[in-house]
Amino acid sequence: MGLNFLAPSNRLLAILIATLLAGPALNLSVAAAAQDDPRVVPPPKAQKKLPEAPTKLPTVPADRTRGLDFLFGALKAAPDEDSARHVEARIWALWLQTPSDTAALLMARAKAAIDAQNVDVALKLLDAVIKLRPDYVEAWNRRATIYYLKNDYVRSLGDLQQVLAREPRHFGALAGVGMIMQDMGDDKRALDAFRKALAVDPYLEKVPQIVKQLTEKVEGRDI
């Protein structure tokens, strides 16, 4: 399904997409406008989730900034897929850390609600986390997943933009943008987003194969 640039909601979506894929300098006012816009054209029902943290995560040190910088270097230099998965898990563990016990409790309840398919309850809980800790990237990322499951791509992209504004290396959010673009039939923008995700995490699950397929489809050549 391609973008219909005559529809107001799709024009807004196109602006948001262009902003997301332009690079680290993101226009947060566009995302805010997207989240308040009621005119959402739901694409076909998605059967998959945006990338998210593994169920079991390792214990990691509290030195978040230095730890992430080191781990992203290790991720890019990982010699194989198993090594990359190990590093990915440590990165997710750091992203999920929060100094707020209240935010942690709300996140746990939101996850339980998602697992029970109570997405509206989960959405309210994540709204509360974001209000409490707007700097907490995983609250934005998890809410983006819920919007994606509800076929609200405008709000999902808006939340992914918030994630990438705070952590441009968030391979899950970058791949999430690619998934949304692919679901919408915009293979060129999907390929761009997936390539950015691979630049951060060369072994990101299923993404190398997706990039290979999209490259052949968009550019007419193998990689």
Steps between C-alpha positions, in 0.01 A plus 500: 500500500655830397461840661210715381643849527157658442369376834572739796593220741737349245663838432570523873632146497727576202646804681562291810667225297728744324599651834568160653726389218685829461748421777556571869375860486131426550207742504315410818211738427401282205472196727292696748265610223473141378404374844217756525368436148180291502506437126671165483453274200555146631710279270428125476515316831860434602585153626842577644643713779762768482842385628510478878717379784551126556304341783814417700761771542842494669594707802697803389693775684333829579750712300257550215680744267844338506341158490292576193790657311713193564221259411413672174865475400496131588174450310637650181814286528321177597659205315181296471126495568523333841745763623274775367196357681693502826594866455148592387357355822736711710402813307129427548565447871658845527220662301243347734670632812328790674587676827129530576343209688158632400590501131641149530179376666281664235714349224465154654124542521488626140691194382259273689207681340654460153559129563134471601403695184355784707654758272281791615606442862863473391470824306372690805781361713764602245343845472558531874863384471573751225340780700709400802828434312495660152871417464434124531543371144354156558166643609478680164618188318248271668216745437604513133450123490147533639409767246643274230280211617202738491593594139557862607813558295506877549526471877733202481741693279467800730610292798784342303615852417509577872712188556747594226523859623625364832697200368584521125665158524179325603505214250156384611342837420683525167382153402151594620493793258604259226222258590237773488626627166499146362146438625392820326660396173774764508791268427751778434457660841484157661835412344652826624382436857613137502843599368536750784408225747762268351764772520453482877436125533629297203343178632156639586255211478352448149605849387796399279266275301238777477762746377614250237144452374416870503825593326416264216145636486580872531834525326481196276823346622630258758718633785 
